[in-house]
Amino acid sequence: MPEKPAKRLRGRPKQADNDISIQQTIIYTASALFKEYGYEAVSLQQIGKQCGVSKPTIYYHFASKPELFKVAMTTMLNNVRKVTSHLLNEVDHLEHGLVRLAEARLANPHAEIETMMREAESFLDEKQVREIREAEQQIHELLAEHFRLAMDQQILREEDPMFLAETFSTLMLMGNRENNPQKYESHLALAQKVVSLFLQGAKAT
Amino acid sequence: MPEKPAKRLRGRPKQADNDISIQQTIIYTASALFKEYGYEAVSLQQIGKQCGVSKPTIYYHFASKPELFKVAMTTMLNNVRKVTSHLLNEVDHLEHGLVRLAEARLANPHAEIETMMREAESFLDEKQVREIREAEQQIHELLAEHFRLAMDQQILREEDPMFLAETFSTLMLMGNRENNPQKYESHLALAQKVVSLFLQGAKAT
């Protein structure tokens, strides 16, 4: 029996260029919705509705909801990595770079990753979990590289650079705490306080 | 019509003493289950089954699931506060107290509070949310008091003690990070590294 021609999916876009932009729109919409409501509460239908595409269009681009979640998370984390790289390479002074990085991350904490992962993990396969964790790990490695360099230049004291990177990332969770926007005048003000504590410590000199 | 005698609830305990211990058991079981599976995934039936009491017995002690959640959370946070107070009062040296406190908190991060709250918040009323937040706030205030004292003694540099308390609590989230038990030999080893960074900072001297 000759194979029937594949039925064109409703809403399937015609051009490759268009494909990319629709794909991007779906990813960004999904990221925002997952971040706001968590994994389970968000349906593909809702994501489609929000960005004006049909559910079959989403399935044309992404095999499943867990797959879309994985792509949304890794895209978000890769963006954090790019911003981190840009900010730390741009400035001569480590402290300035860290303040700018902290300002960006406190304003938009990727912290919620842990919360989302906890909820989503049982729906994801091993490979999807690993890919998200690797994207997160790459941010730590990039930070650790800069810390390693600063140790070689005797700007930082000798310490496990990965430990410093993870500590720094953990401190960015200050951006998640309730009421913080009220208590600190701005993300910049909080960033300066956090970086200063990270570098100088709380001890009297 | 004469009022019918109230039907005794199945499993309702007979003695006041017993009431207290059953109540405690329900609270601790609920805390453990909520912490493990989150708010929604845990049913009162499941809590009852785990501690060998009927659902009506739970309802005899707690008006509702949100109410039980609130009591479980505030009990847990009050315990963290008591342990904090005990550890910081027991030692002469701030650093030793902080290391012991960090060791205890890294081993049993109350961090997951934020995750649980995020999930549970839509089911709680304003008063319940406020009571949980206040119990958390009291831990910060206690820590801030000790930091204030250490500033007066010129052990710590002048800084907003509440900011230091919140930073210290945020650092305890290092206990939540994936793989940490593998990467650091023990909670004590991680506690020492974190407290040392908190006090001395990462900068070369």
Interface residues (C-beta under 8 A of the other chain):
Chain A: G38 E114 T115 R118 E119 R133 F147 M151 Q154 I155 L156 R157 E159 D160 M162 F163 L164 E166 T167 T170 L171 L173 M174 N176 R177 E178 K183 K193 V194 L197 F198 L199 Q200 G201 A202 K203 A204 T205
Chain B: G38 E114 T115 R118 E119 R133 F147 M151 Q154 I155 L156 R157 E159 D160 M162 F163 L164 E166 T167 T170 L171 L173 M174 N176 R177 E178 K183 K193 V194 L197 F198 L199 Q200 G201 A202 K203 A204 T205
